[in-house]
Amino acid sequence: MASAHDALEVGGRLAAAPAAELVAHAFAEELRNQRPLAEAMGLVDIAYALGLIDAGVVARDVGRPLLAALLELQERPSALPLDAACGDLYTNREAWLMRRTPAAGWLGAGRARREATTTAFHLVVREQTLGLVRALADIGSKLVDMAEQHRHALVADYTYLQAGQPTSFGHYLLGFLYPVLRDIERAQSFYARVDRSPSGCGSTNGSRLAPDRQRVAELLGFRRLVPHARDAMWQADLPIEGMAVVVAGLVNLDRLAEDLMVFATVEFGLVELGDGQARASKIMPQKKNPFSLAYVRATANQAIGIQAALAASGRTPSGQMDNRMLAYGELPRALALAAGAAEVLGAALGGLTLSADNAARTLNSFVLATDLAEVLVLEAGLDYRAAHRLVGHLSRTLHAERRLAGSLTPDDVAGAADAALGRKVSIGADVLARALDPRAAIAARTGAGGAAEAPMSAMIAECRKALEIGMAWQQSAGERNERARADLLAAARHLIGEA
């Protein structure tokens, strides 16, 4: 039986074992990044071994003990102690297999270690992408439910953290759902590119010993192949694209989390988190820190850093280990972090309460100034620039006299017109009252995307349908991958059982 030493980082041109410094730092770091690929690499090895047997490169009586050892390791992954002295994940597995059967020497026929690792990477990223889609769809469902629940709850819409116009809390929340839907679409598009098999590419341009690439792809549940063998091994853009999906998704979630952190302050008092989503201060007993929301921001910050690192890793001459060493671990980790952050934010939304009294208070800060200007255009015949100047003068008056917008009278409007425009403008009390009614203002926003009843109903229905389609796609893809995994293991067990 072959010695485990044969599978270590010694051989070929190298006659000496790796230096202790290389093992302690470089090999250990490489192995750390490859640990998440262990289970997937087992599936890749099983599929590759079956492909070699189907192609006649490995005889069936040699292939059976090889598959038996691979299945044993797949069923008992804890049996493999990962040791940086053995090199990367592939050579650790190879050493373990060599201790059990000399047939393990056939597993490297026609492929480089990086082909096996890259194929496992595709499997893991494929699965993690589905996990992200599932998490995004879940938080999307929470957002659409909350939007419907709060479609009539009046609040001020803020820009630059200043009250701008009246809206409903439901319309505000729905504005964060459409980015989530785009994130799901981006993830689906990325999934289509990662759902391509690199296996069978040899090292750069194939091998005369490599099995049928299409056969191995089918065994692993890939829909397509990466067409070009060298590109299959060294794609640098795929991890960058994956991180772009992660960063876009997290930044979109963080924008909502950042708003809610502000709105949850005593100064705003618009919303309150459930106690289970906050953290107490160990020194200031009055504090209720919005830790769940801050976690979303911290995760987005991490992802932005990882994206920059993976982009830098790809910016080398082609065919460099830099392109993959960090990506193997960091992209799967980032996808999992993003899915987790979406779950945390979704839970925070589930315990969120809106203060109707404080929300109504913000509407007194002349958030209907734009509506009043528009009414003056429609009722008094002013062009919009003139109406804007007149209402701006009214705003300064209210601010200087510390009055609420509801105290405005037709005489105030007439006085502002004389001062700002040098002309007479009259408006009836009933018209002015309607212009300063936030519910009337919202009801008037009947255009597509507006906060009125009809466009809100249309958007809610549209979003529910899009989420339904996204969730069905995620479930179907996940089931297809699970069937492929089960069929692969069954095929290996069947071949072992042949007499």
C-alpha positions in Angstrom: 0.0 0.0 0.0 1.2 3.5 -0.8 2.6 5.6 2.0 0.7 8.7 3.0 4.0 10.5 2.4 3.4 10.0 -1.3 0.4 12.3 -1.2 2.2 15.1 0.7 3.7 18.2 -0.8 6.8 16.3 -1.8 7.5 14.7 -5.2 8.1 15.6 -8.8 10.9 18.1 -8.8 10.7 18.6 -5.0 12.9 16.3 -2.9 12.5 18.1 0.4 9.5 18.6 2.7 8.0 22.1 2.9 9.7 24.5 5.2 8.1 25.0 8.6 7.4 28.6 7.9 5.6 27.8 4.6 3.5 25.2 6.4 2.7 27.4 9.4 1.6 30.4 7.4 1.0 29.9 3.7 -0.3 26.3 3.8 -2.3 27.0 7.0 -4.0 30.0 5.5 -4.8 28.2 2.2 -6.3 25.3 4.2 -8.3 27.7 6.3 -9.9 29.1 3.3 -10.6 25.7 1.8 -12.3 24.2 4.9 -15.8 25.2 3.8 -15.3 23.1 0.6 -14.7 19.8 2.3 -18.1 18.2 1.8 -18.4 19.5 -1.7 -15.0 18.2 -2.7 -16.1 14.8 -1.6 -18.9 14.9 -4.1 -16.6 16.2 -6.8 -14.2 13.3 -6.2 -16.9 10.7 -6.3 -18.3 12.2 -9.6 -14.8 12.4 -11.1 -14.1 8.7 -10.1 -17.3 7.6 -11.7 -16.5 9.6 -14.8 -13.0 7.9 -15.0 -14.7 4.5 -14.6 -17.3 5.3 -17.3 -14.5 6.4 -19.6 -12.6 3.2 -19.1 -9.6 5.1 -17.7 -10.0 3.3 -14.4 -11.1 -0.4 -14.4 -14.2 -1.2 -12.4 -12.4 -3.6 -10.0 -9.9 -0.8 -9.3 -12.7 1.8 -9.1 -14.7 0.0 -6.5 -12.2 0.3 -3.6 -11.6 3.9 -4.6 -15.3 4.7 -4.4 -15.7 2.7 -1.2 -13.0 4.9 0.4 -14.5 8.1 -0.9 -18.0 7.1 0.4 -16.5 6.3 3.8 -14.9 9.7 4.0 -18.1 11.4 2.7 -20.2 9.6 5.4 -17.7 10.3 8.2 -16.1 13.7 7.4 -14.8 14.0 10.9 -12.5 11.1 10.2 -10.3 13.5 8.2 -8.0 15.5 10.4 -6.9 18.6 8.4 -3.2 19.2 8.8 -1.4 22.1 7.0 1.7 19.8 6.9 -0.2 17.7 4.4 -0.8 20.8 2.2 -4.2 21.9 1.0 -7.6 20.3 1.3 -7.0 18.1 -1.8 -3.7 16.7 -0.6 -5.1 16.1 2.9 -7.8 14.0 1.4 -5.4 12.3 -0.9 -3.2 11.3 2.1 -6.2 9.9 3.9 -7.3 7.9 0.9 -3.8 6.6 0.2 -3.7 5.1 3.7 -6.8 3.0 2.8 -6.3 1.9 -0.8 -3.7 2.1 -3.5 -6.5 2.8 -5.9 -6.5 6.4 -4.6 -3.5 7.0 -6.9 -6.0 7.0 -9.8 -8.0 9.9 -8.5 -5.6 12.5 -9.9 -5.7 11.1 -13.4 -6.2 14.0 -15.9 -6.7 16.8 -13.3 -4.9 19.2 -11.2 -5.7 19.8 -7.5 -7.1 23.2 -8.3 -9.6 21.7 -10.7 -11.1 19.6 -7.9 -11.0 22.6 -5.5 -12.6 25.0 -8.1 -15.4 22.5 -8.9 -16.1 22.2 -5.1 -16.1 26.0 -4.9 -18.7 26.2 -7.6 -20.9 23.7 -5.7 -20.6 25.6 -2.4 -21.2 29.0 -4.0 -24.1 27.7 -5.9 -25.7 26.4 -2.6 -24.9 29.6 -0.7 -26.4 31.7 -3.5 -29.7 29.8 -3.1 -29.5 30.5 0.6 -29.1 34.2 0.0 -32.1 34.2 -2.4 -34.2 32.4 0.3 -33.2 34.9 2.9 -33.9 37.9 0.6 -37.3 36.4 -0.3 -38.2 36.0 3.3 -37.4 39.6 4.2 -39.2 40.7 1.1 -42.3 38.9 2.3 -42.0 40.6 5.7 -41.7 44.0 3.9 -44.7 43.5 1.7 -46.8 42.3 4.7 -45.7 45.4 6.7 -46.3 47.7 3.7 -49.9 46.4 3.5 -50.4 46.6 7.2 -49.2 50.3 7.4 -50.5 51.5 4.0 -52.7 54.1 5.8 -50.3 55.0 8.6 -49.3 58.7 8.0 -45.6 59.6 8.4 -43.3 62.2 7.0 -40.9 61.1 4.2 -37.4 62.2 5.0 -34.6 63.4 2.7 -31.3 64.7 4.3 -32.9 63.6 7.6 -35.4 66.4 7.2 -39.2 66.0 6.8 -40.0 66.4 3.2 -43.4 65.3 2.1 -46.3 63.3 3.6 -46.4 59.6 2.9 -47.6 56.4 4.5 -45.3 54.1 6.4 -46.4 51.3 4.1 -45.3 53.3 1.0 -42.0 54.0 2.7 -41.3 50.4 3.5 -42.3 49.2 0.0 -39.5 51.4 -1.4 -37.0 49.0 0.1 -38.7 45.9 -1.3 -38.0 46.8 -4.9 -34.2 46.8 -4.3 -34.6 43.4 -2.7 -36.4 42.1 -5.8 -33.5 43.4 -7.9 -31.0 41.7 -5.6 -32.9 38.4 -6.1 -32.6 38.9 -9.9 -28.9 39.6 -9.6 -28.4 36.5 -7.5 -30.3 34.4 -10.1 -28.2 35.8 -12.9 -25.0 35.1 -10.9 -26.3 31.6 -10.1 -26.7 30.8 -13.8 -22.9 31.5 -14.3 -21.8 29.6 -11.2 -24.0 26.7 -12.1 -21.4 25.7 -14.7 -19.0 22.8 -14.2 -15.2 23.4 -14.5 -14.5 19.6 -14.0 -12.6 17.8 -16.6 -10.5 20.8 -17.7 -7.2 19.2 -16.8 -5.0 22.1 -15.8 -5.3 24.6 -18.6 -6.4 22.9 -21.8 -7.8 19.5 -20.9 -6.2 16.1 -20.7 -6.2 12.8 -22.6 -7.1 11.1 -19.4 -9.9 13.4 -18.4 -13.4 11.8 -18.4 -16.4 13.2 -20.4 -16.9 16.6 -19.0 -20.6 16.6 -19.7 -21.0 13.3 -17.8 -19.3 14.7 -14.7 -21.3 17.9 -14.9 -24.5 15.9 -15.0 -23.5 13.8 -12.0 -22.9 17.0 -10.0 -26.1 18.6 -11.1 -24.6 21.4 -13.1 -26.7 22.6 -16.0 -23.8 23.6 -18.2 -20.0 23.5 -18.6 -17.6 26.4 -18.4 -16.8 26.1 -22.1 -13.1 27.0 -22.2 -10.8 24.6 -20.2 -8.3 27.3 -19.1 -11.1 29.8 -18.2 -12.7 27.0 -16.2 -9.7 26.8 -14.0 -8.9 30.4 -13.6 -12.0 32.6 -13.7 -11.2 35.7 -11.7 -14.3 37.6 -12.5 -16.8 35.1 -10.9 -15.8 35.8 -7.3 -15.8 39.5 -8.0 -19.3 39.2 -9.4 -20.5 37.1 -6.5 -19.2 39.7 -4.0 -20.9 42.5 -6.1 -24.2 40.6 -5.5 -23.5 40.4 -1.8 -22.4 44.0 -1.5 -25.4 45.3 -3.4 -27.8 43.2 -1.3 -26.2 44.3 2.0 -26.1 47.9 1.1 -29.7 47.9 0.2 -30.6 46.2 3.5 -28.3 48.6 5.4 -30.1 51.7 4.0 -33.3 50.5 5.7 -31.4 49.5 8.9 -29.6 53.0 9.0 -33.0 54.8 8.7 -34.6 52.7 11.4 -31.6 53.3 13.7 -32.3 57.0 13.4 -36.0 56.7 13.6 -35.6 54.6 16.8 -33.8 57.4 18.7 -35.5 59.3 21.4 -35.1 62.4 19.3 -37.2 61.0 16.4 -39.2 58.4 18.3 -41.0 57.1 15.2 -40.3 53.4 15.7 -39.2 51.1 18.5 -37.4 47.8 18.2 -38.5 44.7 20.1 -36.4 44.1 23.2 -35.1 40.9 21.7 -33.5 42.8 18.9 -31.7 45.3 21.1 -28.8 45.2 23.5 -28.5 46.9 26.9 -25.7 49.2 27.9 -23.6 47.9 30.8 -23.0 51.4 32.1 -26.0 53.5 31.0 -29.2 51.8 32.2 -31.6 53.9 30.1 -30.1 52.7 26.8 -31.7 50.4 24.3 -29.1 49.9 21.7 -30.4 48.8 18.2 -27.7 46.1 17.9 -29.5 44.0 15.3 -29.6 47.1 13.0 -26.0 47.9 13.7 -25.0 44.3 12.8 -26.4 44.7 9.3 -24.2 47.8 8.8 -21.1 45.9 10.2 -21.8 43.0 7.8 -22.1 45.4 4.9 -18.8 47.0 5.9 -17.1 43.6 6.0 -18.5 42.7 2.6 -17.2 45.9 1.0 -13.7 45.1 2.2 -13.9 41.5 1.0 -15.0 42.7 -2.4 -12.0 45.0 -2.7 -9.7 42.1 -1.6 -11.1 39.7 -4.2 -10.9 42.3 -7.0 -7.3 42.9 -6.1 -6.7 39.1 -6.0 -7.9 38.8 -9.6 -5.6 41.6 -10.8 -2.6 39.4 -11.6 -1.1 37.7 -14.6 -3.6 34.9 -15.5 -3.2 31.5 -13.9 -2.0 32.7 -10.4 -2.9 31.2 -7.0 -3.9 34.7 -5.8 -7.0 34.5 -8.0 -8.4 31.7 -5.8 -6.7 31.4 -2.5 -8.8 34.1 -0.8 -12.0 33.5 -2.9 -12.4 29.8 -1.9 -13.2 30.8 1.7 -14.3 34.4 1.6 -17.0 34.3 -1.1 -19.0 31.4 0.6 -18.5 33.1 3.9 -19.8 36.5 2.6 -22.8 34.8 1.0 -23.6 33.2 4.3 -23.1 36.5 6.2 -25.4 38.3 3.9 -28.1 35.7 4.3 -27.7 35.9 8.0 -27.9 39.7 8.0 -31.1 39.5 6.1 -32.5 37.1 8.7 -31.5 39.4 11.5 -33.1 42.4 9.8 -36.2 40.4 9.1 -36.5 39.5 12.7 -36.0 43.1 13.7 -38.8 44.2 11.4 -41.1 41.5 12.9 -40.8 43.2 16.3 -40.9 46.8 15.1 -43.7 49.1 16.3 -44.6 52.5 14.8 -45.5 55.4 17.1 -48.6 56.9 15.4 -48.5 60.0 17.7 -44.9 60.8 17.0 -45.4 60.2 13.3 -48.3 62.6 13.2 -46.2 65.2 15.0 -43.7 65.2 12.2 -46.4 66.1 9.8 -46.7 69.5 11.5 -43.3 70.6 10.2 -44.8 72.0 6.9 -44.3 68.7 5.0 -47.2 69.8 2.8 -45.3 72.8 1.5 -44.9 71.2 -1.9 -48.6 70.3 -2.0 -49.5 73.9 -1.2 -47.3 75.1 -4.0 -48.9 72.7 -6.4 -52.4 73.8 -5.3 -51.5 77.4 -5.9 -50.4 76.4 -9.5 -53.8 74.7 -10.0 -56.1 77.2 -8.2 -54.3 80.5 -8.5 -52.7 80.3 -11.9 -49.2 80.7 -10.7 -46.2 79.1 -12.5 -44.4 76.7 -10.3 -41.4 78.9 -9.7 -43.6 81.7 -8.4 -45.6 79.3 -6.2 -42.3 77.9 -4.9 -41.1 81.5 -3.9 -44.4 82.3 -2.2 -44.5 79.1 -0.2 -40.8 79.5 0.7 -41.7 82.9 2.1 -44.5 81.3 4.2 -42.0 78.7 5.4 -39.7 81.3 6.7 -42.6 83.1 8.4 -43.7 79.9 10.2 -40.2 79.2 11.3 -39.5 82.7 12.5 -42.8 82.9 14.4 -42.6 79.2 15.6 -46.0 78.4 14.2 -47.4 75.1 13.0 -48.4 74.7 9.3 -52.0 74.1 10.4 -52.2 77.7 11.6 -51.9 79.2 8.1 -54.8 81.3 6.9 -55.7 82.8 3.5 -54.5 86.2 4.8 -51.0 84.6 5.4 -51.0 83.4 1.8 -52.0 86.9 0.5 -49.4 88.6 2.6 -46.7 86.2 1.4 -47.7 86.8 -2.2 -47.5 90.5 -1.8 -44.0 90.3 -0.1 -42.5 87.6 -2.3 -44.1 88.3 -5.7 -45.4 91.8 -5.5 -48.9 90.7 -6.6 -52.2 89.7 -5.2 -53.0 86.0 -4.8 -56.1 84.8 -3.1 -57.0 81.3 -2.0 -60.2 80.1 -0.2 -60.1 78.7 3.3 -61.5 75.3 2.2 -58.9 75.0 -0.6 -56.1 75.9 1.8 -57.4 73.3 4.3 -57.4 70.6 1.7 -53.9 71.6 0.6 -52.7 71.1 4.2 -54.5 67.8 4.7 -52.0 64.9 4.6 -54.5 62.3 3.8 -55.8 64.4 0.9 -52.2 64.8 -0.3 -51.6 61.1 -0.3 -54.9 60.3 -2.0 -53.9 62.7 -4.8 -50.8 60.7 -5.6 -52.5 58.4 -8.0 -49.7 58.1 -10.5 -47.8 54.8 -10.9 -45.5 54.3 -7.9 -47.5 56.8 -5.8 -48.8 56.4 -2.2 -52.5 56.5 -3.1 -54.7 53.5 -2.8 -54.7 52.3 -6.4 -50.9 52.4 -7.1 -50.2 50.9 -3.6 -52.5 48.0 -4.3 -50.9 47.5 -7.7 -47.3 47.5 -6.3 -48.2 45.2 -3.4 -49.7 42.7 -5.9 -46.7 43.0 -8.2 -44.2 42.5 -5.4 -46.1 39.5 -4.0 -46.1 37.9 -7.4 -42.4 38.6 -7.9 -41.5 37.1 -4.5 -43.6 34.0 -5.3 -41.7 33.5 -8.5 -38.4 34.0 -6.8 -39.2 31.6 -4.0 -40.4 29.0 -6.5 -37.2 29.3 -8.5 -35.1 28.9 -5.3 -37.0 25.9 -4.2 -36.9 24.2 -7.6 -33.1 24.8 -8.0 -32.4 23.5 -4.5 -34.5 20.4 -5.1 -32.7 19.7 -8.4 -29.3 20.0 -6.6 -30.4 17.7 -3.8 -31.6 15.1 -6.3 -28.3 15.2 -8.1 -26.5 14.7 -4.9 -28.6 11.7 -3.9 -28.4 10.2 -7.4 -24.6 10.6 -7.4 -24.2 8.8 -4.0 -26.6 6.1 -5.1 -24.7 5.5 -8.4 -21.4 5.2 -6.4 -23.0 2.7 -3.9 -24.5 0.7 -6.8 -21.2 0.3 -8.5 -19.5 -0.8 -5.3 -22.2 -3.4 -4.9 -21.7 -4.9 -8.3 -20.1 -8.4 -8.1 
